[in-house]
Amino acid sequence: MEWYQLTNAAQVDSPAVVVYKDRVIENIALLKTMIDDIQRLRPHVKTNKIAEVAQLMQDEGIKRFKCATIAEAEMLGMTKAPDVLMAYQPVGPKVVRLLELVQKYPQTSFSCITDSADAALAISDAFAAQGRRLPVYVDLNVGMNRTGIKPGQAALELYQYLHTLPGIIPVGLHVYDGHLHDTDITIRKEKCDTAYAPVAALAAQITASGLPAPVIVAGGSPTFPIHAQRKDIQCSPGTFIFWDWGYGRNLPDQPFKWAALVISRVISVIDETHICLDLGHKSVAAENPQPRVHFLNAPAATPVSQSEEHLVLQVADSSQYPVGTLFYGVPLHICPTVALYEKAYVTEGNTVIANWRIVARDRQIIL
């Protein structure tokens, strides 16, 4: 029996996401071997969004986490994670929600990022009004061109400005270089080092100005092995926990295992070479071109069309795949795929033994 085949598949409706708990634990163990101090790990939970998975990481000694939404932060608060960085600048009602989060889960130290004096002032005003101070990181743009301020004089002035605000404790710098994902690790490292150089220079400027040395949180999965070799900085891989076809193909230097699959069934045999599965683009991340999923038990199957609830595949011989045949697929992009489901089926060995709610797929849990 292959590692992914389920002994009780008849109990699992499709489409579904299945988490292979044993392989998740193996991926956590592998991650820990790739860095000199596990306290430098700050995994991003946007991939899994599951409290039980966050708890597995805590059970292995990982105490710092990163997230992107209030719901993900609350999920971590519910698991009593000691240290949670929301790597997203809160604006508008999110500032109040973050304050409520800090008040509701006092056992967790929450922090956030900012790249704007105006946004920082709004955060400070809200927290100072309640007699609180929130740890804040300056978000740096090192080429992603999505959020952040470029490292340099303006960033230094923003960091110094944060020290004047009564509701904020400036603690460090946040650096996300998700635009760097070259397959060749040598090229990836060269680009990563080039992008990181002005960050190191900014950190030196901060200390030279008389302020404490900033904590630096850097990278995602592609640049994790590179940043892991630097001294002191915290690293934030996320996809490692489940892995996916995209990173498995493009990052051969990281031997993580696929630990979450989408399963689907043949619902119609169209003709001699075409079949239809119940795996529409509501069931697997659809932001990339086809193929969006690689089927482990039908690797040559080719997508022809996909709609909301259907995926048409071309196969060599459709008689090999009668109605009801189960397909096991590795998503091209696992993070947004997980967010499409309310729950995950969880296996030990080859048997589904539980359901885990994907609690942080919602924009709001309680707060």
Backbone torsions as a table, in degrees:
resi	resn	phi	psi	omega
1	MET	NA	134.1	177.7
2	GLU	-70.9	156.2	-175.1
3	TRP	-59.0	-27.6	-173.4
4	TYR	-92.7	-13.1	-175.2
5	GLN	-72.6	137.5	-176.4
6	LEU	-98.8	132.9	179.2
7	THR	-76.0	-24.4	-179.4
8	ASN	-120.1	42.1	-177.3
9	ALA	-59.9	-26.4	-179.0
10	ALA	-62.7	-19.7	179.8
11	GLN	-88.5	-2.9	-175.3
12	VAL	-109.3	112.0	176.0
13	ASP	-71.2	156.7	-179.7
14	SER	-128.3	157.1	-0.6
15	PRO	-72.4	155.2	-177.8
16	ALA	-153.4	157.9	170.6
17	VAL	-104.9	133.2	-178.0
18	VAL	-118.3	125.8	178.8
19	VAL	-103.0	127.0	-179.5
20	TYR	-96.1	95.7	-170.3
21	LYS	-56.4	-42.1	-178.5
22	ASP	-59.2	-39.4	-178.7
23	ARG	-75.2	-31.9	173.5
24	VAL	-59.8	-46.6	179.6
25	ILE	-62.5	-39.1	176.9
26	GLU	-63.7	-39.4	179.3
27	ASN	-66.3	-38.3	176.9
28	ILE	-63.6	-43.2	179.9
29	ALA	-62.6	-40.9	179.0
30	LEU	-64.7	-42.6	179.0
31	LEU	-56.3	-43.4	-177.5
32	LYS	-63.2	-28.4	179.3
33	THR	-77.2	-12.5	-173.0
34	MET	-94.6	7.0	-179.3
35	ILE	-143.9	152.4	-174.3
36	ASP	-77.2	-22.4	-176.6
37	ASP	-145.4	116.9	-176.3
38	ILE	-66.5	-15.5	175.8
39	GLN	-71.0	-10.0	175.2
40	ARG	-88.0	-3.3	177.8
41	LEU	-84.8	133.2	173.9
42	ARG	-137.0	74.0	-175.7
43	PRO	-61.3	144.5	175.8
44	HIS	-87.3	131.1	-176.2
45	VAL	-95.8	6.7	-179.6
46	LYS	-61.4	-24.5	-179.4
47	THR	-71.7	-46.4	-170.7
48	ASN	-96.0	-42.3	178.0
49	LYS	57.1	24.5	-173.8
50	ILE	-122.2	125.8	-177.3
51	ALA	-60.7	-39.9	-178.1
52	GLU	-65.3	-32.5	177.6
53	VAL	-71.6	-41.3	175.3
54	ALA	-59.6	-37.1	179.2
55	GLN	-67.5	-36.8	176.8
56	LEU	-59.0	-40.0	178.7
57	MET	-67.7	-40.5	177.7
58	GLN	-64.5	-37.1	178.1
59	ASP	-61.5	-25.9	179.8
60	GLU	-94.3	12.0	173.3
61	GLY	94.7	2.8	178.2
62	ILE	-84.3	124.4	-173.0
63	LYS	-118.4	-14.3	-179.3
64	ARG	-109.4	140.9	-177.9
65	PHE	-139.9	160.9	175.2
66	LYS	-126.8	150.8	179.1
67	CYS	-150.5	174.4	-177.7
68	ALA	-120.7	-15.1	-176.1
69	THR	-128.6	160.7	175.4
70	ILE	-60.9	-39.1	-179.6
71	ALA	-63.2	-42.6	177.6
72	GLU	-63.7	-39.7	177.4
73	ALA	-64.0	-40.1	179.6
74	GLU	-67.3	-39.1	176.1
75	MET	-55.9	-43.7	179.8
76	LEU	-68.2	-36.1	174.9
77	GLY	-62.9	-38.0	179.1
78	MET	-64.1	-29.4	178.8
79	THR	-90.9	3.6	179.2
80	LYS	62.9	35.6	174.4
81	ALA	-61.6	134.8	-173.9
82	PRO	-69.1	-32.7	-168.6
83	ASP	-144.0	119.3	-175.5
84	VAL	-132.4	119.5	174.9
85	LEU	-102.3	119.4	172.7
86	MET	-87.6	105.7	-175.3
87	ALA	-84.0	59.0	-177.4
88	TYR	-157.6	130.4	-178.4
89	GLN	-76.9	115.5	-179.0
90	PRO	-75.0	132.2	175.6
91	VAL	-133.6	156.7	178.1
92	GLY	60.7	-137.0	-177.7
93	PRO	-61.0	-21.1	180.0
94	LYS	-64.2	-27.1	177.7
95	VAL	-64.5	-44.4	179.2
96	VAL	-66.8	-40.8	179.1
97	ARG	-63.4	-39.0	178.0
98	LEU	-65.1	-40.4	176.5
99	LEU	-61.4	-43.3	178.4
100	GLU	-63.0	-36.0	178.3
101	LEU	-63.2	-45.8	178.8
102	VAL	-60.4	-38.5	-179.1
103	GLN	-72.7	-35.7	-175.1
104	LYS	-78.2	-31.5	-175.2
105	TYR	-121.9	73.3	-175.0
106	PRO	-68.0	-16.5	-179.9
107	GLN	-76.6	-9.5	-179.2
108	THR	-111.0	132.8	174.4
109	SER	-89.5	110.0	179.7
110	PHE	-95.9	150.6	174.4
111	SER	-147.1	170.9	178.1
112	CYS	-146.8	-177.2	179.0
113	ILE	-116.3	162.0	173.1
114	THR	-149.7	151.4	173.4
115	ASP	-131.8	14.8	-171.9
116	SER	-142.5	134.4	177.4
117	ALA	-64.0	-38.7	179.9
118	ASP	-64.8	-45.2	178.7
119	ALA	-64.1	-40.9	179.2
120	ALA	-62.6	-39.3	179.4
121	LEU	-64.2	-41.1	178.9
122	ALA	-63.9	-40.7	177.1
123	ILE	-62.8	-47.2	-179.0
124	SER	-60.7	-43.8	-178.9
125	ASP	-59.9	-43.8	-177.9
126	ALA	-65.1	-42.1	-177.0
127	PHE	-77.6	-38.9	179.9
128	ALA	-64.5	-33.0	179.4
129	ALA	-63.1	-23.2	178.1
130	GLN	-104.3	12.3	178.9
131	GLY	69.6	29.8	-177.7
132	ARG	-121.7	161.7	173.7
133	ARG	-131.9	130.0	-177.4
134	LEU	-102.2	128.7	172.9
135	PRO	-63.4	133.8	-175.2
136	VAL	-136.5	139.7	174.7
137	TYR	-108.3	143.8	171.4
138	VAL	-81.9	127.1	-179.5
139	ASP	-85.5	125.3	-176.6
140	LEU	-108.2	140.0	176.0
141	ASN	-99.0	109.7	179.7
142	VAL	-111.5	23.4	176.4
143	GLY	129.0	-11.4	177.6
144	MET	-68.2	-31.4	177.0
145	ASN	55.6	46.4	179.0
146	ARG	-122.3	-54.3	172.9
147	THR	-141.4	174.3	173.9
148	GLY	101.2	163.1	177.0
149	ILE	-111.3	140.4	-177.4
150	LYS	-66.8	137.7	178.5
151	PRO	-62.4	132.3	-176.0
152	GLY	159.4	-159.1	-174.9
153	GLN	-62.2	-41.7	-179.1
154	ALA	-63.8	-38.7	178.6
155	ALA	-67.1	-39.5	177.0
156	LEU	-61.7	-44.2	-179.6
157	GLU	-65.2	-37.7	177.0
158	LEU	-64.6	-44.1	-179.8
159	TYR	-61.7	-41.3	178.2
160	GLN	-67.0	-36.9	179.3
161	TYR	-62.8	-38.3	-180.0
162	LEU	-57.2	-30.2	-179.7
163	HIS	-70.5	-12.5	179.4
164	THR	-93.7	-6.8	-174.8
165	LEU	-91.7	130.1	-174.1
166	PRO	-72.7	-20.3	-176.8
167	GLY	-102.4	13.0	-175.7
168	ILE	-132.1	142.8	169.1
169	ILE	-115.9	106.3	177.7
170	PRO	-70.5	125.7	-176.7
171	VAL	-120.6	-19.6	-176.9
172	GLY	175.6	-160.8	-175.4
173	LEU	-124.2	140.2	177.4
174	HIS	-115.1	129.4	-174.5
175	VAL	-132.0	115.1	175.9
176	TYR	-116.3	120.5	-177.9
177	ASP	-115.0	51.0	-177.0
178	GLY	-67.5	-8.8	177.5
179	HIS	-79.8	-7.3	-178.0
180	LEU	-101.3	104.9	-179.2
181	HIS	-146.9	36.9	176.6
182	ASP	-60.8	139.7	179.2
183	THR	-64.4	-39.7	178.9
184	ASP	-72.4	114.3	-175.9
185	ILE	-63.1	-29.2	178.8
186	THR	-65.8	-45.4	178.1
187	ILE	-66.6	-42.7	179.7
188	ARG	-60.4	-42.3	179.9
189	LYS	-65.1	-42.3	-179.8
190	GLU	-60.6	-45.2	179.5
191	LYS	-67.5	-38.5	-179.8
192	CYS	-65.2	-45.0	180.0
193	ASP	-63.0	-39.1	179.1
194	THR	-64.6	-42.4	179.9
195	ALA	-68.6	-31.3	-175.9
196	TYR	-81.7	-23.5	-174.8
197	ALA	-54.4	-47.0	178.3
198	PRO	-68.2	-21.5	175.0
199	VAL	-68.4	-46.1	177.7
200	ALA	-61.7	-38.6	179.2
201	ALA	-65.7	-40.3	178.2
202	LEU	-64.4	-42.1	178.5
203	ALA	-59.7	-39.4	178.3
204	ALA	-66.5	-36.9	177.8
205	GLN	-65.6	-37.8	-179.7
206	ILE	-62.7	-48.0	179.8
207	THR	-67.9	-35.2	179.1
208	ALA	-65.8	-25.4	179.9
209	SER	-81.6	-0.9	176.6
210	GLY	99.5	3.4	179.5
211	LEU	-92.5	157.6	177.6
212	PRO	-60.9	152.0	178.5
213	ALA	-60.6	130.9	-177.0
214	PRO	-75.9	144.1	168.7
215	VAL	-72.5	136.8	-179.9
216	ILE	-116.5	125.8	175.3
217	VAL	-112.1	120.1	-170.5
218	ALA	-138.2	144.5	166.8
219	GLY	84.6	169.8	172.4
220	GLY	-128.3	-152.0	-176.8
221	SER	-64.8	-47.3	-175.9
222	PRO	-60.7	-38.2	-177.1
223	THR	-99.2	4.5	-179.5
224	PHE	-55.1	-48.2	-178.0
225	PRO	-62.3	-24.1	-179.3
226	ILE	-80.0	-51.2	179.4
227	HIS	-65.7	-27.4	179.6
228	ALA	-62.7	-22.7	179.9
229	GLN	-84.5	-10.0	177.6
230	ARG	-80.0	158.4	-179.9
231	LYS	-84.3	136.8	167.0
232	ASP	77.2	-33.9	-171.5
233	ILE	-68.8	154.1	177.9
234	GLN	-92.3	143.5	-175.1
235	CYS	-116.2	144.6	-170.9
236	SER	-129.2	61.1	172.0
237	PRO	-71.3	155.3	179.1
238	GLY	-132.8	-46.0	-174.6
239	THR	-66.5	-22.3	-178.7
240	PHE	-48.5	-32.2	-170.7
241	ILE	-63.0	-38.1	178.9
242	PHE	-115.7	-27.0	-175.4
243	TRP	60.1	167.1	178.1
244	ASP	-154.7	177.5	-175.1
245	TRP	-67.5	-37.4	-178.9
246	GLY	-61.8	-52.2	179.9
247	TYR	-72.3	-34.5	178.1
248	GLY	-60.5	-35.2	179.9
249	ARG	-80.6	-39.2	-171.1
250	ASN	-94.3	-15.7	-177.8
251	LEU	-124.0	68.3	-176.7
252	PRO	-66.0	-13.5	179.0
253	ASP	-76.0	-7.5	-179.6
254	GLN	-118.5	103.2	-172.1
255	PRO	-86.8	45.4	175.8
256	PHE	-71.5	159.2	-176.7
257	LYS	-102.5	146.7	171.5
258	TRP	-64.3	123.1	-175.7
259	ALA	-125.7	4.7	175.2
260	ALA	-146.0	125.8	-179.1
261	LEU	-122.5	158.5	166.9
262	VAL	-101.4	134.1	176.5
263	ILE	-112.5	145.4	-178.8
264	SER	-148.3	169.0	-177.2
265	ARG	-128.6	151.9	171.9
266	VAL	-69.2	123.6	178.6
267	ILE	-109.4	-10.3	177.5
268	SER	-161.0	139.4	171.5
269	VAL	-102.5	112.5	-171.2
270	ILE	-79.5	-49.9	177.8
271	ASP	-159.1	-161.3	-174.0
272	GLU	-65.4	-21.8	-175.7
273	THR	-130.2	10.6	-179.0
274	HIS	-134.6	137.4	176.5
275	ILE	-133.0	163.9	178.9
276	CYS	-126.3	132.1	177.7
277	LEU	-106.5	160.8	176.6
278	ASP	-87.7	45.8	-176.5
279	LEU	-124.8	75.6	177.7
280	GLY	-79.1	-179.4	-179.0
281	HIS	-76.2	1.7	167.3
282	LYS	-82.3	-6.2	-172.5
283	SER	-120.2	-4.4	176.2
284	VAL	-151.2	140.5	-174.4
285	ALA	-51.7	129.6	-171.3
286	ALA	-113.1	15.0	-176.3
287	GLU	-79.6	-13.5	-179.9
288	ASN	-105.3	157.8	174.5
289	PRO	-63.7	162.2	174.5
290	GLN	-68.9	152.4	-1.0
291	PRO	-79.9	135.8	-178.8
292	ARG	-95.7	-4.1	179.2
293	VAL	-152.6	143.0	178.0
294	HIS	-112.5	122.8	-176.1
295	PHE	-90.5	120.0	-176.4
296	LEU	-65.1	-33.8	-178.2
297	ASN	-99.8	9.4	173.9
298	ALA	-154.6	62.6	-171.7
299	PRO	-63.7	-21.9	-178.6
300	ALA	-89.8	-5.7	-179.8
301	ALA	-63.3	134.7	-175.2
302	THR	-117.2	126.8	178.7
303	PRO	-68.0	136.4	178.0
304	VAL	-107.2	-44.2	178.1
305	SER	-156.5	157.2	177.7
306	GLN	-144.5	136.9	174.8
307	SER	-129.4	-163.9	-171.1
308	GLU	-60.2	-39.5	-174.9
309	GLU	-123.6	4.8	-172.9
310	HIS	-133.3	144.9	171.8
311	LEU	-132.0	117.0	178.7
312	VAL	-94.2	128.3	179.8
313	LEU	-118.0	146.0	170.0
314	GLN	-98.7	130.0	-180.0
315	VAL	-130.5	163.9	-178.6
316	ALA	-67.3	-37.6	-175.8
317	ASP	-150.4	105.4	-175.6
318	SER	-67.0	-17.0	178.9
319	SER	-66.9	-15.9	177.6
320	GLN	-79.2	-9.3	-175.0
321	TYR	-132.1	71.7	179.6
322	PRO	-65.8	163.1	178.3
323	VAL	-52.6	132.8	-178.6
324	GLY	99.3	-12.1	179.2
325	THR	-59.4	133.7	-178.3
326	LEU	-89.7	131.6	176.3
327	PHE	-111.1	136.0	178.7
328	TYR	-110.6	117.2	-172.9
329	GLY	-121.1	140.3	172.1
330	VAL	-95.9	114.7	179.6
331	PRO	-63.6	147.5	172.9
332	LEU	-62.4	-39.9	-179.7
333	HIS	-132.2	108.4	-171.8
334	ILE	-78.7	-32.8	-171.9
335	CYS	-58.8	-56.6	178.7
336	PRO	-72.1	-18.8	176.3
337	THR	-67.4	-45.6	179.1
338	VAL	-57.5	-38.6	-176.7
339	ALA	-67.7	-9.5	179.2
340	LEU	-83.4	-9.3	-173.7
341	TYR	-115.9	146.6	177.9
342	GLU	-80.3	-27.9	-178.1
343	LYS	-146.5	160.2	173.9
344	ALA	-118.2	138.3	169.8
345	TYR	-79.7	138.5	-173.3
346	VAL	-118.2	131.2	-179.3
347	THR	-110.6	150.4	162.2
348	GLU	-126.8	128.7	-169.4
349	GLY	66.5	-127.8	177.8
350	ASN	-112.3	19.1	-173.8
351	THR	-119.5	131.0	173.7
352	VAL	-70.7	124.8	-174.3
353	ILE	-120.4	-8.8	-176.6
354	ALA	-166.0	171.3	168.2
355	ASN	-118.4	137.7	173.1
356	TRP	-115.8	127.4	178.6
357	ARG	-71.2	133.0	175.1
358	ILE	-85.7	73.9	-164.0
359	VAL	-65.6	-33.7	-174.8
360	ALA	-90.6	11.4	170.9
361	ARG	-70.2	-25.7	178.1
362	ASP	-74.1	151.3	176.1
363	ARG	-75.6	-18.7	-178.7
364	GLN	-144.1	130.5	174.6
365	ILE	-98.1	-69.3	173.0
366	ILE	-118.0	-50.5	-175.5
367	LEU	-86.3	NA	NA
